[in-house]
Amino acid sequence: MRFLFDSDTWQEIYGSIRKNKVRTGITIIGVLWGIFLLVVLLGAARGLENNFKNAFGNFATNSVFIWTQSTDTPFKGFQKGRQFSLKTKDIDVLKSEYENEIKLLAPRNQTNNLIVRAFKSGNFQVSGDFPVLDQIQKKSIIFGRFLNTNDILSTAKVTVISEEMYKQLFDKGEKPIGEYIKINSINYKVVGVYGPSNGIDLDGETAYIPFSTFKKVYNTANNIAWMVVTANEGIDIEQMESDIILTLKSLHKVHPEDERAFGSFNLGTRIAKMTGFLTGMQFLTWFVGIATLIAGVFAIGNILLITVKERTKEIGIRRALGATPKSIRQQIILESVFLTTVAGMLGIIFGASVLMIIDSLFGQGDEATLINPTVNIPIILAAFTTLIILGTCIGLIPAHMATIVKPIEALREE
């Protein structure tokens, strides 16, 4: 390790770089560009991934939405075009038959109504729900609470409203909890206010009331408008969707091959496709970055080979004066490592600077496209270490070429 602190060694490296400023600069830029690309592309990929996660927020992403439409095929005496609805008994059957597959199941009913408080009013969506909905799409409660089991069992006339509804129906600074609003001319006590959803929001501005209350007030009997089904971890969401719809077809006397009778949206499948895209993008980023790094390191090897060729006579003189092959080899390798280290550090600095600019331009506000585009420090250290190792390995080639030159032949070199 003594040669690392030898001033003569560093003076010779400095002299070599100084003689070939343009060539050395171009070589450093080649390596710098490689690690710069790797940092920026990995950061951009992370920003997209963060944006993707933010878009779905706290929503249970392995979910399927199912509703009825109209039949497309006659079956068991029923004509084509039959209209029908999901039933509450369907929920019990599905929970029983798919006990191991289903994690959460939320039947839902919805309508639009005029909501009034004193002299203020507005048209909003009203949704009859079970407390389990809060587990599928976690609500950001600002005041009070969400619906609970007691509300369902007692058919309570309570409601949870959105922050926007609160602003429209209440005076600024007024406490909403315990106050009453009229939905369909019926008084409901406000037990909670929720804020904007962090990500996907299927309901918008909605007043949530107990499912049992909705059933009684709107006389929906045992009908269900639609349902949300969330799968357990490790369950094939597409297969579960197919099996559930097949079971529902049997329950409602629908032809097994009728493709129009039930509508569905598989959020899990869509997310899996997006995740696959992000994985592919990350692979491409690593491939491009590493390939560019390797190309830059080879460029350093090439310039050192040229340098060794140009310094053949100098090397011969040093050998004649007693320099050992080891000392010459160490100097060439050290020069290679020095160039890759400088290029790598500059590439990381420039890459981090560009990511900061990207974050300030595209990572702020509600319309952000690249949220927090960063690269983990262990990944940076691994890439930098790999660069140094490659620089060392590539330096062995010109170092070996320098040591196999015989002093007498080198002194004759013109």
C-alpha positions as CSV (number, residue, x, y, z in Angstrom):
1,M,0.0,0.0,0.0
2,R,3.1,2.3,0.3
3,F,2.9,3.2,-3.4
4,L,-0.5,4.8,-2.8
5,F,1.2,7.5,-0.8
6,D,4.2,7.9,-3.0
7,S,4.3,11.4,-4.4
8,D,6.3,10.3,-7.4
9,T,3.6,7.8,-8.4
10,W,0.9,10.5,-8.3
11,Q,3.2,13.0,-10.2
12,E,3.6,10.4,-13.0
13,I,-0.1,9.8,-13.1
14,Y,-0.8,13.5,-13.2
15,G,1.8,13.9,-15.9
16,S,0.3,11.2,-18.0
17,I,-3.2,12.6,-17.7
18,R,-1.9,16.1,-18.5
19,K,-0.2,15.0,-21.7
20,N,-3.5,13.6,-23.0
21,K,-6.1,16.0,-21.6
22,V,-8.7,15.7,-24.4
23,R,-8.4,11.9,-24.6
24,T,-8.6,11.5,-20.8
25,G,-11.5,13.9,-20.6
26,I,-13.5,12.1,-23.3
27,T,-12.8,8.8,-21.5
28,I,-13.9,10.1,-18.1
29,I,-17.1,11.4,-19.8
30,G,-17.8,7.9,-21.1
31,V,-17.7,6.4,-17.7
32,L,-19.4,9.4,-16.1
33,W,-22.3,9.0,-18.6
34,G,-22.7,5.4,-17.7
35,I,-23.2,5.8,-14.0
36,F,-25.1,9.1,-14.6
37,L,-27.6,7.2,-16.8
38,L,-27.9,4.4,-14.2
39,V,-28.7,6.8,-11.4
40,V,-31.2,8.9,-13.4
41,L,-33.0,6.0,-14.9
42,L,-33.2,4.1,-11.6
43,G,-34.5,7.3,-9.9
44,A,-37.1,7.9,-12.6
45,A,-38.2,4.2,-12.3
46,R,-38.6,4.7,-8.6
47,G,-40.6,7.9,-9.1
48,L,-43.0,6.1,-11.4
49,E,-43.3,3.2,-8.9
50,N,-44.1,5.7,-6.1
51,N,-46.6,7.4,-8.3
52,F,-48.2,4.1,-9.1
53,K,-48.4,3.2,-5.4
54,N,-49.8,6.7,-4.6
55,A,-52.5,6.3,-7.2
56,F,-54.0,3.3,-5.4
57,G,-53.3,4.7,-2.0
58,N,-54.8,2.4,0.8
59,F,-57.1,0.6,-1.6
60,A,-56.9,-3.2,-1.4
61,T,-55.4,-3.8,-4.8
62,N,-56.2,-7.5,-5.1
63,S,-59.9,-6.8,-5.5
64,V,-62.6,-7.6,-8.0
65,F,-65.8,-5.6,-8.6
66,I,-68.8,-7.5,-9.7
67,W,-72.3,-6.4,-10.9
68,T,-75.2,-7.7,-12.9
69,Q,-76.2,-6.6,-16.5
70,S,-78.6,-8.5,-18.7
71,T,-78.5,-12.1,-20.0
72,D,-77.3,-12.8,-23.5
73,T,-78.4,-16.4,-23.8
74,P,-81.8,-18.1,-23.0
75,F,-81.6,-20.6,-20.1
76,K,-84.0,-22.8,-18.1
77,G,-87.1,-21.1,-19.5
78,F,-85.8,-17.5,-19.2
79,Q,-85.5,-15.4,-22.3
80,K,-82.6,-13.5,-23.6
81,G,-82.2,-10.0,-22.1
82,R,-83.5,-10.8,-18.6
83,Q,-82.6,-8.2,-16.0
84,F,-81.8,-9.4,-12.5
85,S,-80.0,-8.3,-9.3
86,L,-77.5,-9.7,-6.9
87,K,-79.0,-10.8,-3.6
88,T,-77.9,-10.7,0.0
89,K,-78.1,-14.5,0.1
90,D,-75.3,-14.6,-2.6
91,I,-73.0,-13.1,0.0
92,D,-73.5,-16.0,2.4
93,V,-73.0,-18.6,-0.3
94,L,-69.8,-17.0,-1.6
95,K,-68.3,-16.6,1.9
96,S,-69.1,-20.3,2.5
97,E,-67.8,-21.7,-0.8
98,Y,-64.7,-19.5,-1.0
99,E,-63.8,-19.3,2.7
100,N,-60.1,-19.8,2.0
101,E,-60.0,-17.5,-1.1
102,I,-62.0,-14.5,0.0
103,K,-60.5,-12.1,2.6
104,L,-63.1,-9.3,2.4
105,L,-66.5,-9.0,0.8
106,A,-68.5,-5.9,0.7
107,P,-72.0,-5.7,-0.8
108,R,-73.1,-2.2,-1.8
109,N,-76.1,-0.2,-2.7
110,Q,-76.0,3.4,-4.0
111,T,-78.3,6.2,-5.2
112,N,-78.2,10.0,-5.6
113,N,-80.1,12.3,-3.3
114,L,-80.6,15.8,-2.3
115,I,-78.9,16.4,1.1
116,V,-80.2,19.3,3.2
117,R,-79.1,21.1,6.3
118,A,-80.9,24.2,7.3
119,F,-80.8,26.5,4.2
120,K,-77.8,24.7,2.6
121,S,-78.2,21.7,0.3
122,G,-76.5,19.7,-2.5
123,N,-76.9,16.7,-4.6
124,F,-74.6,13.9,-3.5
125,Q,-74.2,10.1,-3.8
126,V,-75.6,8.1,-0.9
127,S,-74.2,4.7,-0.3
128,G,-75.4,1.8,1.9
129,D,-72.4,0.0,3.2
130,F,-70.9,-2.3,5.8
131,P,-68.0,-1.4,8.1
132,V,-65.8,-3.8,6.0
133,L,-65.6,-1.2,3.3
134,D,-63.2,0.8,5.5
135,Q,-60.8,-2.2,5.3
136,I,-61.0,-2.4,1.5
137,Q,-60.5,1.3,1.0
138,K,-59.3,3.0,4.2
139,K,-61.0,6.3,4.8
140,S,-59.0,9.2,6.1
141,I,-61.2,10.2,9.0
142,I,-61.0,13.8,10.0
143,F,-63.8,14.0,12.6
144,G,-65.5,11.1,14.4
145,R,-65.6,7.6,13.0
146,F,-66.7,5.3,10.2
147,L,-69.7,3.0,10.3
148,N,-69.6,0.2,12.8
149,T,-71.4,-3.1,13.5
150,N,-73.8,-1.6,16.0
151,D,-75.0,0.8,13.2
152,I,-75.8,-2.2,11.0
153,L,-77.5,-4.2,13.8
154,S,-79.7,-1.3,15.0
155,T,-80.5,0.1,11.6
156,A,-79.2,3.4,12.8
157,K,-79.9,6.6,10.9
158,V,-76.3,7.8,11.0
159,T,-74.0,8.9,8.2
160,V,-70.4,9.6,7.4
161,I,-69.9,12.5,5.0
162,S,-67.0,13.8,3.0
163,E,-65.0,16.9,3.8
164,E,-66.4,18.7,0.7
165,M,-69.9,17.9,1.9
166,Y,-69.1,19.2,5.3
167,K,-67.8,22.5,3.8
168,Q,-71.0,22.9,1.8
169,L,-73.5,22.0,4.5
170,F,-71.8,23.5,7.6
171,D,-70.5,26.9,8.6
172,K,-66.7,27.3,8.8
173,G,-65.4,26.1,12.2
174,E,-68.7,24.4,13.1
175,K,-68.4,21.0,14.7
176,P,-70.3,18.4,12.6
177,I,-70.3,15.4,14.9
178,G,-73.7,14.8,16.5
179,E,-75.4,17.3,14.1
180,Y,-78.2,16.2,11.8
181,I,-78.6,16.4,8.0
182,K,-81.6,15.4,5.9
183,I,-81.2,12.7,3.3
184,N,-84.4,11.9,1.3
185,S,-86.2,14.0,3.9
186,I,-85.0,11.8,6.7
187,N,-82.8,13.0,9.5
188,Y,-79.4,11.3,9.9
189,K,-76.9,12.0,12.6
190,V,-73.4,12.8,11.4
191,V,-70.9,10.5,13.1
192,G,-67.9,11.0,10.9
193,V,-66.2,13.2,8.3
194,Y,-63.5,11.8,6.0
195,G,-60.9,13.6,3.9
196,P,-59.8,13.1,0.3
197,S,-58.7,9.6,-0.5
198,N,-54.9,9.0,-0.9
199,G,-55.1,7.4,-4.3
200,I,-57.9,5.6,-6.2
201,D,-61.4,6.7,-5.1
202,L,-64.4,5.0,-6.7
203,D,-67.1,6.9,-4.8
204,G,-66.2,10.6,-4.9
205,E,-68.3,12.8,-2.7
206,T,-70.5,10.2,-0.9
207,A,-72.6,10.1,2.3
208,Y,-72.2,6.6,3.8
209,I,-75.1,5.1,5.7
210,P,-75.5,1.6,7.2
211,F,-76.5,-1.1,4.6
212,S,-79.4,-2.2,6.7
213,T,-80.7,1.4,6.9
214,F,-80.4,1.9,3.2
215,K,-82.3,-1.3,2.6
216,K,-85.2,-0.1,4.9
217,V,-85.3,3.5,3.7
218,Y,-85.0,2.8,0.0
219,N,-87.0,-0.5,0.1
220,T,-84.3,-2.4,-1.8
221,A,-85.5,-5.7,-0.2
222,N,-82.6,-8.2,-0.6
223,N,-81.2,-6.6,-3.7
224,I,-77.5,-5.6,-4.0
225,A,-76.3,-3.1,-6.7
226,W,-72.7,-4.5,-6.8
227,M,-70.0,-6.1,-4.6
228,V,-66.3,-5.8,-3.9
229,V,-64.4,-9.0,-3.3
230,T,-60.8,-9.0,-2.0
231,A,-58.7,-12.1,-2.2
232,N,-56.3,-13.6,0.4
233,E,-52.6,-13.3,-0.1
234,G,-51.3,-15.7,-2.8
235,I,-54.7,-16.4,-4.4
236,D,-54.9,-16.3,-8.2
237,I,-57.2,-13.3,-8.5
238,E,-58.2,-14.1,-12.1
239,Q,-59.2,-17.6,-11.2
240,M,-61.1,-16.4,-8.2
241,E,-63.0,-13.9,-10.3
242,S,-63.9,-16.6,-12.8
243,D,-65.1,-19.1,-10.1
244,I,-67.2,-16.5,-8.3
245,I,-69.0,-15.4,-11.5
246,L,-69.6,-19.1,-12.4
247,T,-71.2,-19.6,-8.9
248,L,-73.3,-16.5,-9.3
249,K,-74.5,-17.8,-12.7
250,S,-75.6,-21.0,-11.1
251,L,-77.4,-19.1,-8.3
252,H,-79.3,-16.9,-10.7
253,K,-80.0,-19.5,-13.4
254,V,-77.8,-17.9,-16.0
255,H,-76.2,-19.9,-18.8
256,P,-72.6,-20.9,-17.8
257,E,-71.3,-19.4,-21.1
258,D,-73.3,-16.2,-21.0
259,E,-70.6,-13.5,-21.1
260,R,-72.9,-10.5,-20.7
261,A,-74.9,-11.4,-17.7
262,F,-72.3,-10.2,-15.2
263,G,-69.9,-7.3,-15.4
264,S,-66.6,-7.3,-13.5
265,F,-63.5,-5.3,-13.1
266,N,-60.4,-7.0,-11.8
267,L,-58.2,-4.5,-10.1
268,G,-55.6,-7.1,-9.2
269,T,-55.0,-8.1,-12.8
270,R,-54.6,-4.5,-13.9
271,I,-52.1,-3.8,-11.1
272,A,-50.2,-7.0,-12.0
273,K,-49.8,-5.8,-15.5
274,M,-48.6,-2.4,-14.3
275,T,-46.2,-4.1,-11.9
276,G,-44.8,-6.2,-14.7
277,F,-44.3,-3.1,-16.8
278,L,-42.4,-1.5,-13.9
279,T,-40.3,-4.6,-13.4
280,G,-39.4,-4.7,-17.1
281,M,-38.5,-1.0,-17.0
282,Q,-36.2,-1.6,-14.0
283,F,-34.5,-4.5,-15.8
284,L,-34.0,-2.3,-18.9
285,T,-32.6,0.5,-16.7
286,W,-30.1,-1.9,-15.2
287,F,-29.2,-3.3,-18.5
288,V,-28.6,0.0,-20.2
289,G,-26.8,1.5,-17.2
290,I,-24.4,-1.5,-16.7
291,A,-23.8,-1.8,-20.5
292,T,-22.9,1.9,-20.6
293,L,-20.6,1.5,-17.6
294,I,-18.8,-1.4,-19.1
295,A,-18.4,0.5,-22.4
296,G,-16.9,3.4,-20.5
297,V,-14.5,1.2,-18.5
298,F,-13.3,-0.4,-21.7
299,A,-12.7,3.1,-23.1
300,I,-10.4,3.6,-20.1
301,G,-8.6,0.4,-20.9
302,N,-8.1,1.5,-24.5
303,I,-6.7,4.9,-23.5
304,L,-4.3,3.2,-21.1
305,L,-3.1,0.8,-23.8
306,I,-2.4,3.8,-26.0
307,T,-0.7,5.6,-23.2
308,V,1.5,2.5,-22.5
309,K,2.4,2.4,-26.2
310,E,3.4,6.1,-26.2
311,R,5.4,5.7,-23.0
312,T,7.3,2.6,-24.1
313,K,10.6,4.3,-24.1
314,E,9.9,5.9,-20.7
315,I,9.0,2.5,-19.3
316,G,12.2,1.1,-20.7
317,I,14.3,3.8,-19.0
318,R,12.6,3.2,-15.7
319,R,13.2,-0.6,-16.1
320,A,16.8,0.0,-16.9
321,L,17.1,2.2,-13.8
322,G,15.8,-0.6,-11.6
323,A,12.0,-0.1,-11.6
324,T,10.4,-3.5,-10.9
325,P,7.5,-4.9,-13.1
326,K,5.4,-4.7,-10.0
327,S,5.8,-1.0,-9.5
328,I,5.0,-0.3,-13.1
329,R,2.0,-2.5,-13.0
330,Q,0.8,-0.8,-9.8
331,Q,1.1,2.6,-11.4
332,I,-0.9,1.6,-14.5
333,I,-3.7,0.0,-12.4
334,L,-3.7,3.0,-10.0
335,E,-4.2,5.3,-12.9
336,S,-7.1,3.2,-14.2
337,V,-8.7,3.1,-10.7
338,F,-8.2,6.9,-10.3
339,L,-9.9,7.7,-13.6
340,T,-12.9,5.4,-12.9
341,T,-13.2,6.8,-9.3
342,V,-13.3,10.4,-10.5
343,A,-15.7,9.6,-13.3
344,G,-18.0,7.6,-11.0
345,M,-18.1,10.3,-8.3
346,L,-18.9,13.0,-10.9
347,G,-21.6,10.7,-12.5
348,I,-23.3,10.2,-9.1
349,I,-23.2,13.9,-8.3
350,F,-24.6,14.9,-11.7
351,G,-27.2,12.1,-11.5
352,A,-28.4,13.2,-8.0
353,S,-28.6,16.8,-9.2
354,V,-30.7,15.9,-12.2
355,L,-33.0,13.8,-9.9
356,M,-33.4,16.8,-7.6
357,I,-34.4,19.0,-10.6
358,I,-36.9,16.3,-11.8
359,D,-38.4,16.1,-8.4
360,S,-38.9,19.9,-8.2
361,L,-40.4,20.0,-11.7
362,F,-42.5,16.8,-11.9
363,G,-42.7,15.4,-8.3
364,Q,-44.7,18.1,-6.5
365,G,-48.5,18.7,-6.3
366,D,-51.5,16.7,-7.0
367,E,-50.6,16.2,-10.7
368,A,-47.1,14.8,-9.9
369,T,-45.9,12.2,-12.4
370,L,-42.6,11.2,-10.7
371,I,-43.0,11.1,-7.0
372,N,-39.7,11.2,-4.9
373,P,-37.4,9.9,-7.7
374,T,-34.5,8.6,-5.6
375,V,-32.0,5.8,-5.6
376,N,-31.2,3.8,-2.5
377,I,-27.7,4.5,-1.1
378,P,-26.8,0.7,-1.0
379,I,-27.6,0.5,-4.8
380,I,-25.3,3.6,-5.4
381,L,-22.5,2.0,-3.3
382,A,-22.9,-1.3,-5.1
383,A,-22.7,0.4,-8.6
384,F,-19.7,2.5,-7.5
385,T,-17.9,-0.5,-6.1
386,T,-18.6,-2.5,-9.2
387,L,-17.2,0.4,-11.3
388,I,-14.0,0.4,-9.2
389,I,-13.6,-3.3,-9.6
390,L,-14.1,-3.1,-13.3
391,G,-11.6,-0.3,-13.5
392,T,-9.1,-2.4,-11.6
393,C,-9.7,-5.4,-13.8
394,I,-9.5,-3.4,-17.1
395,G,-6.2,-1.8,-15.8
396,L,-4.6,-5.2,-15.6
397,I,-4.5,-5.5,-19.4
398,P,-2.3,-2.4,-20.1
399,A,-0.4,-3.1,-16.9
400,H,0.5,-6.5,-18.2
401,M,1.5,-5.0,-21.6
402,A,3.8,-2.5,-19.9
403,T,5.6,-5.2,-17.8
404,I,6.3,-7.6,-20.7
405,V,8.2,-4.9,-22.7
406,K,12.0,-5.7,-22.4
407,P,14.1,-2.7,-21.4
408,I,16.5,-3.0,-24.4
409,E,13.6,-3.1,-26.9
410,A,11.9,-0.3,-25.2
411,L,14.9,1.9,-25.4
412,R,15.2,1.3,-29.1
413,E,11.5,2.4,-29.6
414,E,11.1,5.6,-31.5
